[in-house]
C-alpha cells in the first residue's frame, strides 16, 4: 500500500512518517517538498506515486495568528485540503484528514462525540470545520 503523508514536519506528521510499517510504502512530505496549496504540485506527486491513501497532517495550526491571517489559514486549511481531495478523486485514493476539537466552542464539560453540533469560536476552528463540509 502506498501512503502519502503531508505535513511530515509537524507533530502528527513526524510520528506517522517514522511509523515504519513494513506493509506500507510511506512517502512523507513537508511543506517545502509538497505545498498542498499548489494544485499542480499535488497532482504531480499523486500522479507519480499513485497513492492508495493520503494522510493529511498539513495545516495552519497557529490558532491565535489565524485571527490576523485568516486568508492564509483558509488557503492552507480549506483550499489545500480541497486540492488533496480532488487529486485523490482523480487518482482513486482515500484521504485521511486530521481535524481538531477547535470545531467546537470548548464549553461542553463532557467529551465531544461525533454527533455534537460544531460551533467554532475562531478562524482556526472555522477553517477546519469548512474542510469537514467539503
Residue frames as qw, qx, qy, qz and C-alpha x, y, z in Angstrom:
[[0.000, 0.891, 0.453, 0.000, 0.00, 0.00, 0.00],
 [0.415, 0.295, 0.005, 0.861, 1.34, 3.41, -0.97],
 [0.288, -0.828, -0.441, 0.191, 0.74, 6.16, 1.58],
 [0.303, 0.526, -0.033, 0.794, 1.49, 9.85, 1.11],
 [0.425, -0.672, -0.452, 0.403, 1.82, 11.82, 4.36],
 [0.215, 0.729, 0.073, 0.646, 1.58, 15.61, 4.08],
 [0.360, -0.821, 0.153, -0.417, 2.80, 17.92, 6.81],
 [0.901, -0.058, -0.371, 0.218, 5.54, 15.48, 7.81],
 [0.347, 0.370, -0.413, 0.757, 7.47, 18.15, 9.74],
 [0.480, -0.514, 0.089, -0.705, 4.61, 18.66, 12.21],
 [0.416, -0.355, 0.723, -0.424, 3.96, 16.68, 15.39],
 [0.837, 0.165, 0.422, -0.308, 1.47, 14.19, 13.95],
 [0.715, 0.650, -0.232, -0.116, 3.19, 14.03, 10.57],
 [0.095, 0.646, -0.739, 0.165, 6.54, 13.18, 12.16],
 [0.586, -0.182, 0.715, -0.333, 5.01, 10.33, 14.11],
 [0.851, 0.396, 0.245, -0.244, 3.37, 8.89, 11.02],
 [0.533, 0.742, -0.405, -0.040, 6.44, 9.35, 8.85],
 [0.040, 0.538, -0.807, 0.242, 8.51, 7.41, 11.39],
 [0.829, -0.146, 0.259, -0.473, 5.89, 4.70, 12.00],
 [0.079, 0.480, -0.859, -0.162, 7.71, 2.17, 9.85],
 [0.800, 0.112, 0.478, -0.345, 5.04, -0.36, 8.95],
 [0.327, -0.274, 0.779, 0.459, 6.57, -2.93, 6.57],
 [0.394, 0.478, 0.771, 0.147, 3.35, -3.38, 4.61],
 [0.190, 0.934, 0.245, -0.179, 3.26, 0.35, 3.79],
 [0.566, 0.248, 0.143, 0.773, 5.34, 2.35, 1.37],
 [0.180, -0.861, -0.323, 0.350, 5.34, 5.68, 3.23],
 [0.453, 0.417, 0.171, 0.769, 6.16, 8.87, 1.35],
 [0.270, -0.764, -0.375, 0.450, 6.35, 11.77, 3.83],
 [0.358, 0.552, 0.204, 0.725, 6.36, 15.35, 2.53],
 [0.236, -0.541, -0.350, 0.727, 7.00, 18.52, 4.47],
 [0.284, 0.849, 0.269, -0.356, 5.74, 21.89, 3.21],
 [0.010, -0.701, 0.487, 0.521, 8.91, 22.62, 1.22],
 [0.214, -0.118, 0.914, 0.322, 8.57, 19.29, -0.56],
 [0.055, -0.456, -0.793, -0.400, 4.82, 19.46, -1.15],
 [0.159, 0.118, 0.249, -0.948, 2.83, 22.63, -0.68],
 [0.215, 0.413, 0.884, -0.037, -0.77, 21.39, -0.59],
 [0.246, 0.744, 0.247, -0.570, -1.99, 24.82, -1.73],
 [0.125, 0.516, -0.593, -0.605, -0.20, 24.24, -5.05],
 [0.844, 0.263, 0.225, -0.409, -2.71, 22.34, -7.18],
 [0.692, 0.582, -0.418, -0.089, -0.15, 21.34, -9.80],
 [0.053, 0.515, -0.805, 0.290, 2.32, 20.05, -7.21],
 [0.622, -0.073, 0.628, -0.462, -0.36, 17.93, -5.54],
 [0.858, 0.413, 0.037, -0.303, -1.46, 16.47, -8.88],
 [0.479, 0.642, -0.599, 0.028, 2.15, 15.81, -9.91],
 [0.176, -0.393, 0.834, -0.344, 3.03, 13.92, -6.70],
 [0.716, 0.109, 0.535, -0.435, -0.21, 11.91, -6.79],
 [0.775, 0.552, -0.164, -0.262, 0.27, 11.17, -10.47],
 [0.336, 0.599, -0.718, 0.112, 3.82, 9.95, -9.90],
 [0.141, -0.275, 0.862, -0.402, 3.21, 7.91, -6.76],
 [0.598, -0.199, -0.580, -0.516, -0.41, 6.80, -7.31],
 [0.094, -0.207, 0.770, -0.595, -1.06, 6.57, -3.57],
 [0.346, -0.400, -0.838, -0.139, -3.74, 4.35, -2.12],
 [0.390, -0.792, -0.435, 0.176, -4.06, 6.70, 0.84],
 [0.253, 0.548, -0.150, 0.783, -3.20, 10.34, 1.50],
 [0.500, -0.621, -0.498, 0.340, -2.90, 11.21, 5.19],
 [0.169, 0.742, 0.051, 0.646, -3.19, 14.96, 5.55],
 [0.583, -0.541, -0.360, 0.487, -1.30, 16.29, 8.56],
 [0.300, 0.175, 0.099, 0.932, -0.64, 19.66, 6.91],
 [0.168, -0.830, -0.523, -0.096, -2.49, 22.60, 8.41],
 [0.089, 0.562, -0.203, 0.797, -2.19, 26.19, 9.51],
 [0.621, -0.450, -0.628, 0.128, -2.29, 25.50, 13.23],
 [0.243, 0.034, -0.330, 0.911, -1.26, 28.85, 14.71],
 [0.108, -0.659, -0.743, 0.048, -4.60, 29.38, 16.45],
 [0.144, -0.770, -0.225, 0.579, -4.05, 32.97, 17.59],
 [0.157, -0.359, 0.451, 0.802, -2.25, 34.04, 14.40],
 [0.162, 0.379, 0.829, 0.378, -5.14, 32.69, 12.31],
 [0.017, 0.810, 0.489, -0.323, -7.27, 35.55, 13.62],
 [0.034, -0.775, 0.190, 0.602, -4.92, 38.03, 11.93],
 [0.048, 0.389, -0.750, -0.532, -4.07, 35.85, 8.94],
 [0.689, 0.233, 0.543, -0.420, -7.47, 34.38, 8.12],
 [0.698, 0.603, -0.202, -0.328, -6.85, 34.28, 4.38],
 [0.223, 0.529, -0.818, 0.031, -3.63, 32.30, 4.88],
 [0.400, -0.089, 0.830, -0.378, -5.36, 29.91, 7.28],
 [0.738, 0.411, 0.294, -0.447, -8.21, 29.42, 4.82],
 [0.542, 0.636, -0.488, -0.252, -5.87, 28.87, 1.89],
 [0.111, 0.385, -0.907, 0.129, -3.97, 26.14, 3.71],
 [0.319, 0.019, 0.835, -0.448, -6.79, 24.57, 5.73],
 [0.649, 0.470, 0.409, -0.437, -9.51, 24.66, 3.09],
 [0.586, 0.697, -0.283, -0.302, -8.06, 25.17, -0.39],
 [0.053, 0.536, -0.842, -0.011, -5.10, 22.90, 0.32],
 [0.462, 0.023, 0.847, -0.261, -7.34, 20.10, 1.53],
 [0.690, 0.564, 0.192, -0.411, -9.64, 20.60, -1.46],
 [0.382, 0.673, -0.589, -0.233, -6.57, 20.09, -3.68],
 [0.157, -0.285, 0.939, -0.115, -5.81, 16.80, -1.93],
 [0.591, 0.287, 0.642, -0.395, -9.42, 15.63, -2.24],
 [0.618, 0.664, -0.111, -0.407, -9.52, 16.50, -5.93],
 [0.257, 0.573, -0.769, -0.119, -6.27, 14.64, -6.62],
 [0.347, -0.107, 0.894, -0.262, -7.42, 11.69, -4.54],
 [0.684, 0.449, 0.381, -0.431, -10.60, 11.51, -6.57],
 [0.536, 0.697, -0.364, -0.307, -8.66, 11.71, -9.83],
 [0.328, 0.484, -0.810, 0.043, -6.15, 9.01, -8.83],
 [0.812, -0.257, -0.447, -0.275, -8.56, 6.81, -6.85],
 [0.383, 0.158, -0.679, 0.607, -7.01, 7.34, -3.43],
 [0.477, -0.721, -0.502, 0.002, -8.54, 7.65, 0.02],
 [0.143, 0.596, -0.271, 0.742, -7.90, 10.68, 2.22],
 [0.575, -0.553, -0.521, 0.303, -7.48, 10.66, 5.96],
 [0.106, 0.688, -0.036, 0.717, -7.73, 14.19, 7.28],
 [0.442, -0.280, -0.602, 0.602, -6.67, 15.16, 10.79],
 [0.151, -0.770, -0.292, -0.547, -9.07, 17.69, 12.31],
 [0.201, 0.200, -0.523, 0.804, -9.33, 19.38, 15.71],
 [0.206, -0.587, -0.738, 0.264, -11.60, 19.87, 18.69],
 [0.068, -0.303, -0.053, 0.949, -11.47, 23.59, 17.88],
 [0.196, -0.279, -0.642, -0.687, -14.50, 22.98, 15.66],
 [0.434, -0.659, -0.615, 0.007, -16.40, 23.09, 18.96],
 [0.072, -0.857, 0.031, -0.509, -16.67, 26.06, 21.31],
 [0.414, 0.270, -0.671, 0.552, -14.97, 24.39, 24.26],
 [0.400, -0.378, 0.272, -0.789, -17.81, 24.98, 26.68],
 [0.872, -0.170, -0.341, -0.307, -19.01, 21.39, 26.98],
 [0.495, -0.630, 0.542, -0.254, -17.99, 19.66, 30.21],
 [0.860, -0.042, 0.508, 0.009, -18.09, 16.08, 28.87],
 [0.348, -0.246, 0.666, 0.613, -16.02, 14.80, 25.94],
 [0.499, 0.447, -0.176, -0.721, -17.32, 15.67, 22.49],
 [0.640, 0.135, 0.753, 0.071, -18.83, 12.99, 20.30],
 [0.220, 0.069, 0.652, 0.722, -19.25, 12.80, 16.54],
 [0.031, -0.660, -0.709, -0.247, -22.91, 13.75, 16.95],
 [0.234, -0.677, -0.295, 0.633, -22.24, 17.02, 18.82],
 [0.372, 0.882, 0.261, 0.129, -23.03, 20.23, 16.95],
 [0.601, 0.078, -0.018, 0.795, -19.91, 22.12, 15.85],
 [0.074, -0.968, -0.229, -0.068, -19.64, 25.75, 16.90],
 [0.692, 0.092, -0.114, 0.707, -16.12, 27.08, 16.30],
 [0.260, -0.863, -0.234, 0.365, -15.16, 30.24, 18.15],
 [0.157, -0.748, 0.329, 0.555, -12.30, 31.39, 15.92],
 [0.521, 0.646, -0.388, -0.400, -10.84, 31.35, 12.43],
 [0.012, 0.386, -0.922, -0.038, -8.74, 28.22, 13.02],
 [0.398, 0.175, 0.849, -0.301, -11.77, 26.14, 14.05],
 [0.575, 0.607, 0.179, -0.519, -13.90, 27.62, 11.27],
 [0.386, 0.601, -0.598, -0.362, -11.36, 26.66, 8.60],
 [0.055, -0.179, 0.981, -0.042, -11.17, 23.10, 9.90],
 [0.489, 0.376, 0.649, -0.445, -14.95, 22.86, 10.05],
 [0.516, 0.633, -0.186, -0.546, -15.11, 24.08, 6.45],
 [0.179, 0.390, -0.879, -0.208, -12.93, 21.10, 5.48],
 [0.282, 0.112, 0.910, -0.283, -15.34, 18.76, 7.23],
 [0.516, 0.567, 0.388, -0.512, -18.09, 20.17, 4.99],
 [0.183, 0.512, -0.593, -0.594, -16.22, 19.73, 1.68]]
